Amino acid sequence: MLQTTSKTQNSVLDLSTLRDNPAQYFDNPEVNFPSLQQAIEADNENFVADLSTDKGRKAITSHARRCSTLKTALDGAGKEKVAAIKQQAAVIDAQRKQLRDYLDQQRDQRRKPLTDWEEQEASRIASHKAIIEGMIQDGRVGFNESSAQIQSRIDQISAIDVSRSALQEFSETAEIKKTAVLQSLAAHLQAAIQSEQQAKELAELRAQKEEQERVAAQERAKHEAEQLAHRQAEEARIAEEQRKLEAERIEREKAEAAARAAQQAKREAEAKAERERQELIEQQRLAEEKRLAEERAERQAAEARAADIEHRKTVNNAACAALMEAASIGEDRAKKIVIAIASGSIPNISINY
């Protein structure tokens, strides 16, 4: 067990005792943390690291692990203290919420008569203001609205009750706005009536002009139709003359084309006959070459067979003479033996030619 003495007036914690009872650290953390630092640093100064032996290296591991063990013990003790504090805080928070909810409910209940009156008053004021705002909106005339539409607006606004009994303190304002809106709509109505009258007159003038233009267009169409008929007749005459000329040209070209085709056919027939004659000559030449090659091959094969027979005869005669001399047999017996060997009648014996 290691215990060091602080160089300051503060007492230094005993690390072994602290590991056994870590909760004591949180009794006075402002003092205990500097004291813990001093104890750790003193432990570090007193420890001598030896890397040359396995025991020394294990001692280093153990020295470092003591910090991890102490950390786990202190952190666990602190967590337990925090859990207890949180449990107390949760109880207090529940009581706080209960008080807040109850007092809020009592506050709202006490104020409810005033709140209901304020809501009713706000609804009444909003309703009166909406009537006034509606009159103002209806007094705004859109582009190209007809006199009938404007008159309908006037009738609707005129029917709105702006008396004291209907709009109470907003009655005077509503009366002023209603009068102004009706005056504005009346001016727009007169302008619309005048504009519609002008549009009617303009439409009548436009209809007269269109009728005049229609009659003039009919006269132009009649004149243009006559000119068109004359032009079409002239074009038909010219087209007929061109058709006849074109037919003559086509017949002439057909005759010329037929003559050229006949000449071309004659030349092609002559060329074909010449090609066929040349092909026949070539076929005869190839057939002659093939015949000569076959005769030459047959002659060479016959010569080879004759040479082979002569060679075999020479080898057989030499073999016969050798048998006659080696075996002291007659020529007939020797020939029969050679013939038997050459024909393969005697196993495991052959003649090399």
matplotlib code that plots the C-alpha trace (Angstrom):
import matplotlib.pyplot as plt

x = [0.0, 1.4, 0.8, 2.6, 2.9, 1.8, 4.3, 1.4, -0.7, -3.5, -3.5, -2.9, -5.5, -4.6, -5.1, -5.7, -8.3, -9.9, -10.3, -12.0, -14.3, -14.6, -17.7, -15.6, -14.1, -17.3, -17.6, -15.2, -14.4, -12.9, -10.1, -10.0, -9.2, -6.0, -5.1, -5.8, -3.5, -0.7, -1.2, -1.1, 1.9, 3.8, 2.9, 4.3, 7.6, 8.1, 7.5, 10.6, 9.9, 12.0, 11.6, 14.5, 12.6, 9.1, 8.4, 9.3, 7.0, 4.1, 4.7, 4.2, 0.9, -0.2, 0.9, -1.2, -4.2, -4.4, -5.6, -8.3, -9.5, -9.6, -11.4, -14.1, -14.6, -14.9, -17.1, -19.5, -19.7, -20.4, -23.1, -24.9, -24.8, -26.2, -29.0, -30.1, -30.1, -32.0, -34.7, -35.1, -35.3, -37.9, -40.2, -39.8, -40.5, -43.7, -44.8, -44.0, -46.0, -49.0, -48.9, -48.5, -51.5, -53.7, -53.0, -53.3, -56.7, -57.8, -56.5, -58.5, -61.6, -61.5, -61.0, -63.6, -66.4, -64.1, -62.7, -66.2, -67.2, -63.9, -64.6, -68.2, -67.1, -64.3, -66.8, -69.4, -66.7, -65.4, -68.9, -69.6, -66.2, -66.8, -70.1, -68.3, -65.3, -67.8, -69.5, -66.0, -65.1, -68.4, -67.9, -64.8, -65.9, -64.0, -62.8, -65.6, -68.4, -71.8, -74.4, -76.6, -73.8, -73.1, -76.9, -77.0, -74.2, -76.1, -79.2, -77.3, -75.5, -78.6, -80.3, -77.7, -79.0, -76.4, -78.7, -77.6, -79.6, -77.8, -74.2, -74.2, -71.0, -70.0, -73.2, -71.9, -68.8, -70.9, -73.3, -70.4, -68.9, -72.3, -73.0, -69.5, -69.7, -73.2, -72.0, -69.0, -71.2, -73.7, -70.8, -69.6, -73.2, -73.6, -70.2, -71.1, -74.5, -72.7, -70.0, -72.6, -74.6, -71.4, -70.6, -74.1, -73.7, -70.2, -71.6, -74.3, -71.7, -69.5, -72.4, -73.1, -69.5, -69.4, -72.5, -70.9, -67.7, -69.7, -71.4, -68.1, -66.5, -69.3, -68.7, -64.9, -65.5, -67.8, -65.2, -62.4, -64.4, -64.9, -61.2, -60.4, -62.7, -61.0, -57.5, -58.4, -59.7, -56.5, -54.4, -56.4, -55.7, -52.0, -51.9, -53.5, -51.0, -48.2, -49.7, -49.7, -46.1, -45.1, -46.8, -44.9, -41.7, -42.4, -43.1, -40.0, -37.9, -39.5, -38.6, -35.0, -34.8, -36.1, -33.4, -30.7, -32.1, -32.0, -28.4, -27.5, -29.1, -27.2, -23.9, -24.7, -25.7, -22.4, -20.5, -22.2, -21.5, -17.8, -17.7, -19.3, -16.8, -13.9, -15.3, -15.7, -12.0, -10.9, -12.9, -11.4, -7.9, -8.5, -9.9, -6.8, -4.5, -6.4, -6.2, -2.5, -2.0, -3.9, -1.9, 1.3, 0.2, -0.8, 2.6, 4.5, 2.5, 3.1, 6.8, 6.9, 5.1, 7.5, 10.5, 9.1, 8.6, 12.1, 13.5, 11.6, 12.7, 16.4, 15.9, 14.1, 16.8, 19.5, 17.6, 17.2, 20.9, 21.8, 19.5, 20.9, 24.4, 23.7, 21.3, 22.8, 19.3, 18.1, 16.9, 13.3, 13.1, 14.9, 12.4, 9.4, 10.8, 11.4, 7.9, 6.4, 8.3, 7.4, 3.7, 3.7, 3.0, 5.8, 5.4, 8.1, 10.1, 10.1, 12.2, 13.3, 12.9]
y = [0.0, 3.4, 6.5, 9.8, 13.1, 16.3, 19.1, 21.5, 21.8, 19.7, 16.0, 13.5, 10.8, 7.2, 5.5, 2.0, 3.3, 5.3, 2.1, 0.4, 3.3, 5.4, 7.3, 9.3, 11.1, 13.0, 14.4, 17.2, 17.0, 20.6, 19.4, 15.7, 16.2, 18.2, 15.7, 12.8, 14.4, 14.7, 11.0, 9.8, 11.9, 10.7, 7.1, 7.8, 9.3, 6.3, 3.7, 2.6, 1.0, -2.0, -3.1, -5.6, -8.5, -10.1, -9.3, -5.6, -5.4, -7.0, -4.5, -1.6, -3.2, -3.5, 0.0, 1.4, -0.9, 0.6, 3.9, 2.0, 0.2, 3.5, 5.2, 2.5, 2.6, 6.4, 6.6, 3.9, 5.7, 9.0, 7.4, 6.0, 9.4, 11.1, 8.4, 9.2, 13.0, 12.4, 10.4, 13.3, 15.8, 13.7, 13.7, 17.5, 18.0, 16.0, 18.1, 21.3, 20.1, 19.3, 22.8, 24.5, 22.5, 23.2, 26.9, 27.4, 25.7, 27.9, 31.1, 30.2, 29.4, 32.7, 34.7, 32.8, 35.4, 38.1, 35.8, 34.9, 38.5, 39.5, 36.7, 37.8, 41.4, 40.5, 38.5, 41.4, 44.0, 41.7, 41.2, 44.9, 45.6, 42.8, 44.5, 47.8, 46.2, 44.2, 47.5, 49.0, 45.8, 45.8, 49.5, 48.7, 48.3, 45.9, 46.6, 46.4, 45.7, 46.3, 48.8, 45.9, 44.5, 47.9, 48.4, 45.0, 46.2, 49.4, 47.5, 45.1, 47.9, 50.0, 47.1, 47.0, 48.2, 50.7, 51.9, 52.3, 49.2, 47.1, 48.3, 50.1, 52.3, 51.6, 53.0, 56.4, 55.1, 52.6, 55.4, 57.5, 54.5, 53.5, 57.0, 57.3, 53.8, 54.5, 57.8, 56.1, 53.4, 55.9, 57.7, 54.3, 53.5, 56.7, 56.1, 52.5, 53.6, 56.2, 53.7, 51.1, 53.7, 54.6, 51.0, 50.4, 53.3, 52.2, 48.7, 50.1, 52.0, 49.0, 46.9, 49.5, 49.5, 45.7, 45.6, 48.1, 46.1, 42.8, 44.3, 45.6, 42.2, 40.5, 42.9, 42.2, 38.5, 38.6, 40.5, 38.3, 35.2, 36.5, 37.2, 33.8, 32.0, 33.9, 33.1, 29.5, 29.1, 30.7, 28.5, 25.4, 26.2, 26.7, 23.6, 21.6, 22.8, 22.0, 18.5, 17.8, 19.0, 16.9, 13.8, 14.3, 14.7, 11.6, 9.5, 10.7, 10.0, 6.5, 5.7, 6.9, 4.9, 1.8, 2.2, 2.7, -0.3, -2.5, -1.4, -2.1, -5.5, -6.4, -5.3, -7.3, -10.4, -10.2, -9.7, -12.7, -14.9, -13.9, -14.6, -18.0, -18.9, -17.9, -19.9, -22.9, -22.6, -22.3, -25.3, -27.3, -26.2, -27.2, -30.6, -31.2, -30.3, -32.6, -35.5, -35.0, -34.8, -38.0, -39.8, -38.6, -39.7, -43.2, -43.5, -42.5, -44.9, -47.7, -46.9, -46.9, -50.3, -51.7, -50.3, -51.7, -55.2, -55.1, -54.1, -56.8, -59.3, -58.3, -58.5, -61.9, -63.3, -62.2, -63.8, -67.0, -67.2, -66.6, -69.4, -71.8, -71.1, -70.9, -73.9, -75.9, -76.3, -76.3, -73.3, -74.5, -74.9, -71.6, -69.8, -71.3, -70.2, -66.6, -66.5, -67.7, -65.1, -62.3, -63.2, -63.1, -66.8, -67.3, -65.4, -63.2, -63.3, -60.6, -59.2, -55.6, -54.1]
z = [0.0, -1.1, 0.9, 0.1, 1.9, 0.1, -0.3, 0.5, 3.6, 2.1, 3.2, 0.4, -0.2, 0.5, -2.9, -1.4, 1.0, -1.8, -3.9, -0.9, -0.1, -3.3, -2.1, 0.4, -2.6, -3.3, 0.3, -0.5, -4.3, -4.4, -2.1, -3.0, -6.7, -6.1, -3.4, -5.8, -8.4, -5.8, -4.8, -8.4, -9.3, -6.1, -7.1, -10.6, -9.1, -6.8, -9.5, -11.4, -14.8, -15.8, -19.4, -19.3, -17.6, -18.0, -14.3, -14.8, -17.9, -16.0, -13.2, -15.6, -16.7, -13.1, -12.3, -15.2, -14.4, -10.9, -12.5, -14.4, -11.3, -9.3, -12.2, -12.3, -8.5, -8.4, -11.4, -10.1, -6.7, -8.4, -10.6, -7.5, -5.8, -9.0, -9.2, -5.7, -6.4, -9.7, -7.8, -5.3, -8.2, -10.0, -6.9, -6.6, -10.4, -10.1, -7.2, -9.2, -12.2, -9.9, -8.4, -11.8, -13.3, -10.3, -10.0, -13.8, -13.7, -10.7, -12.5, -15.7, -13.7, -11.8, -15.0, -17.1, -16.8, -18.1, -20.7, -22.0, -22.1, -24.0, -26.6, -27.1, -27.4, -29.9, -31.9, -31.9, -32.9, -35.7, -37.0, -37.2, -38.8, -41.3, -42.4, -42.9, -44.7, -46.9, -48.0, -48.8, -50.8, -52.7, -53.5, -55.5, -59.2, -61.3, -64.9, -67.5, -65.0, -66.6, -65.4, -64.3, -62.1, -60.5, -59.9, -58.1, -55.8, -55.1, -54.2, -51.9, -50.0, -49.8, -48.0, -45.2, -41.8, -40.3, -37.5, -33.9, -32.9, -35.6, -35.4, -32.0, -31.6, -35.2, -36.6, -37.4, -39.1, -41.1, -42.2, -43.5, -45.3, -46.8, -48.1, -49.6, -51.2, -52.7, -54.1, -55.7, -57.1, -58.5, -60.3, -61.7, -62.7, -64.7, -66.3, -67.2, -68.7, -70.8, -71.8, -72.8, -74.8, -76.6, -77.2, -78.6, -81.0, -82.0, -82.6, -84.9, -86.9, -87.0, -88.3, -91.0, -92.1, -92.1, -94.3, -96.7, -96.7, -97.3, -100.4, -101.7, -101.1, -103.1, -106.0, -105.8, -105.6, -108.7, -110.7, -109.5, -110.4, -114.0, -114.3, -112.8, -115.3, -118.2, -116.9, -116.3, -119.8, -121.2, -119.0, -120.1, -123.8, -123.2, -121.0, -123.9, -126.4, -123.9, -123.3, -127.1, -127.4, -124.4, -125.8, -129.1, -127.2, -125.1, -128.2, -129.8, -126.8, -126.5, -130.2, -129.6, -126.4, -128.2, -130.9, -128.2, -126.3, -129.5, -130.2, -126.6, -126.7, -129.9, -128.3, -125.1, -127.2, -129.2, -125.9, -124.3, -127.3, -127.2, -123.5, -124.0, -126.8, -124.6, -121.7, -124.0, -125.2, -121.6, -120.6, -123.5, -122.4, -118.8, -119.9, -122.0, -119.2, -116.9, -119.4, -119.8, -116.1, -115.5, -118.3, -116.7, -113.3, -114.6, -116.4, -113.3, -111.2, -113.7, -113.8, -109.9, -109.8, -112.3, -110.4, -107.2, -108.8, -110.2, -106.8, -105.0, -107.6, -107.0, -103.2, -103.5, -105.8, -103.4, -100.5, -102.5, -103.4, -99.7, -98.6, -101.2, -100.0, -96.2, -96.0, -98.9, -100.5, -104.0, -106.0, -106.0, -102.2, -101.7, -104.0, -102.1, -98.8, -100.1, -101.5, -98.2, -96.3, -98.7, -98.6, -94.8, -94.4, -91.9, -88.6, -87.2, -90.4, -93.1, -95.9, -95.9, -99.4]

ax = plt.figure().add_subplot(projection="3d")
ax.plot(x, y, z, "-o")
ax.set_aspect("equal")
plt.show()
